[in-house]
Amino acid sequence: MVHPDAGKLPKQVINIHHFEEEFKSPSDPLSPVKFGTSGHRGKLGGGFCKLHAQAIAQAVARFHREKGIEGPILVGGDTRLMAERTARLCAEVLTANGIETILADIPLPTPVFSSEIINGNAIAALNGTASHNPPEDMGLKYNPPSGGPAGTEVTSVIEAYANEFLREPKKIRRLSLRNPKALHLLKTADLVRPYVDRLAKVVDLGAIRSSGLRIGIHPLGGTSTPFYRRLMEAFDLRNLDIVDKTVDPTFGFIPADHDGKTRMDPSSKYPMAPLLDLAKKGKYDFVGASDPDADRFGVATRAAGLVSPNHALSILFDYLLTHRPEWPQGLKAGRTIGTTHLIDRIAKARGREVEEVNVGFKYYVEGLRADRYVIAGEESAGMSMYRWTTEKDGILAVMLLAEVMAKTGQDLFDLYKELVARHGDPAYRRVDIAADEAAAAKVKALKASSLAGLKQLAGEAVTGVRDTDGIKVYMADSWVLARTSGTEAIVKLYGESFRGEQHLDQVFAESAALFGL
């Protein structure tokens, strides 16, 4: 059910002073450090505070020392509350441990951390962000020498060490950044130009410039603003406008999401409402946005409205196969387990393979480092591509989709219609089902062997079952996936059918009964 305040500006102003005090001295018990798909996150206070940041930084310092990892660590954060303070706290701990530290002097996008590591300018990174989540949330990501999100083999060790330091904070080393020893280890760097220059080599900015395509960009109060500004100035993109340069850590200028919460999600029509209105009115041919740490994307056109991530990824995959002829012919499509199978049909028609991974960009890191993918994407609006970053990149996605329209001369709406005319038009849906502990435990316990006797679902023959991330059932023209949430009392049910909405209804009804939901 959509909240009555969805799409409206927040009624209440966040008390910055309250959360600053909570960050320094939480009123609630401290949550243990727990890395999710991409770092530790929690509400400012007991969920994430000064001590969490220091403990994680000390854990990283210990991990690097034990593994013999040498080199500078890039430290920074996005534009949200306590991001800058979190970065400085991490720098104080790292320098106290004798580690050379590059401290970002501007809010920094998540893909830039990855880019700096991949290009040898840093060995790892600590990034203070909670991505697109509400402004009272805060978090810290660790990127190892691979440049991407750390895998569980790394985060499990860092978690254990960080929780030890939470229990015994006297073990954490600290050094004022004004101390001569810290100053000797503290470095600065131009973090805008190298990324933008790299981007200019993989996106056809000349085609975008000469097309006359009217482009509106909304950074949603985030880190991408100086990067778009640099693109405009360095490459004479006079047809690109930054429609809102507001930076406000309360994000009070962003309309509430579907549940009434402030959430800077560029793939949701509610926070994107002001930008979508500009496209609808015809001021721009193409509009794009990324979330505060610029790892997720959202795009829209007048004809298409807000383009779903599944549609955008399908368009990009098909486009890159024909517009990057110099790329190796053996490259695959990478998609997460809950992402559209339209990508599979495009791949099959073009003689390419698809690699399906669990939810979380960390599962793409190995394949991206090995140059296996044309595109690596997820239904939650994350993507990277061949020889780019091992993190998802919202800036790249927006500029690539602008290139698609510039080079083809077609609206994204028409391009998607052409794709589904050739490969079938999928009905796709994700629903969140309230689930108590018993129901969630039942879904978690399901294994492929549990469904060995399942022959049919919604009138289709079952062709396979996967249990690596929830439980997924495959048919020729449809599929369904059930995954438990790590933070909420819900089961996420994903499904898709190339037989239409009514068939998808049947798939959902029968699978919910099958999974005990």
Buried (B, 14 or more C-beta within 10 A) or exposed (E): EEBEBBBEEBEEEBEEEEBBBBBEEBEEEBBBBBBBBBBBBBBBBBBBBBBBBBBBBBBBBBBBEEEEBEBBBBBBBBBBBBBBBBBBBBBBBBBBBEBBBBBBEBBBBBBBBBBBBBEEBBBBBBBBBBBBBBBBBBBBBBBBBBBBBBBEEBBEBBBEBBBBBBEEEEEBBBBEBEBEEBEEBBEEBEBBEBBBEBBBEBBBBBBBBEBEBBBBBBBBBBBBBBBBBBBBEBBEBEBBBBBBEBBEBBBBBBBBBBEBBBBBBBBBBBBBBBBBEBBBEEBBBBBBBBBBBBBBBBBBBBEBBBBBBBBBBBBBBBBBBEBBEEBEEEBBBBBBBBBBBBBBBBBEEBEBEBBBBBBBBBBBBBBBBEEBBBBBBBBBBBBBBBEBBBBBBBBBBBBBBBBBBBBBEBBBBBBBBBBBEEBBEBBBBBEEBEBEEEBBEBBBEBEBEEBEEEEEBBEBEBEEBBBEBBBBBBBEBBBBBBBBEEEEBBBBBBBBBBBEEEBBBBBBEBBBEBBBB
